[in-house]
Amino acid sequence: MLTAPLKKYNAIIWLIFLCALAGLTYGIFRTTPPDELFKNSDKVGHFVAFCGVSFIGRFALIRISAFLYWGAWFFLAGFLEYLQGELRPLRHFSLEDAYANAIGVTIAITLTYIIHKTL
């Protein structure tokens, strides 16, 4: 089980998770959309953010059942995108962004599974 090796790094993992979660929240709810660096760069940002935050969060919240944890992230993948469109007048709901969020969570699940099987 992963909990024993992670115990001594618990405070660091939580700090990284909380900082990443704050960055994700800022990115989703900032007043204006980010500049488009290249075609669909916003999708890449959504993917990376949700993959990274959900991945590190799994190690911070290791005691929560996997079904509940990952289910919550899949819910948040769509719900946060919806809230962005509702709460920010210059932003809108994008189904493609919600898909990018969910794909990021899916990759995080895969990486977590690989690490769990390796260790």
JOHU-V547738 format. One record per pair of residues at least 4 apart in sequence whose ideal C-beta (glycine too) atoms are under 6 Angstrom apart, sorted by the first residue. I is the first residue (numbers start at 0). J is the second residue. D is the distance in whole Angstrom. If there is no record, write none. Layout:
BEGIN
I:J:D + I:J:D
END
This chain:
BEGIN
1:5:6 + 2:61:5 + 5:58:6 + 8:12:5 + 12:58:5 + 12:59:5 + 13:59:5 + 15:55:5 + 16:55:5 + 16:56:5 + 16:59:4 + 19:51:6 + 19:52:5 + 19:55:6 + 20:52:6 + 23:48:5 + 23:52:5 + 25:29:6 + 26:48:6 + 27:79:5 + 27:83:5 + 31:89:5 + 35:40:5 + 36:40:4 + 42:99:4 + 45:96:5 + 45:99:4 + 45:100:5 + 46:50:6 + 46:99:5 + 46:102:6 + 46:103:4 + 47:51:6 + 49:53:6 + 49:100:4 + 49:103:3 + 49:104:5 + 50:54:6 + 50:103:4 + 50:106:5 + 50:107:5 + 52:56:6 + 53:72:5 + 53:104:5 + 53:107:4 + 54:107:4 + 54:110:6 + 56:60:6 + 57:111:5 + 63:67:6 + 63:68:5 + 65:69:6 + 66:70:6 + 69:108:6 + 72:104:5 + 73:101:6 + 73:104:6 + 74:78:6 + 75:79:5 + 76:97:6 + 76:100:4 + 76:101:4 + 76:104:6 + 77:97:5 + 80:92:6 + 80:96:5 + 80:97:4 + 81:92:5 + 82:86:6 + 83:87:6 + 83:90:5 + 84:90:6 + 84:91:5 + 84:92:3
END
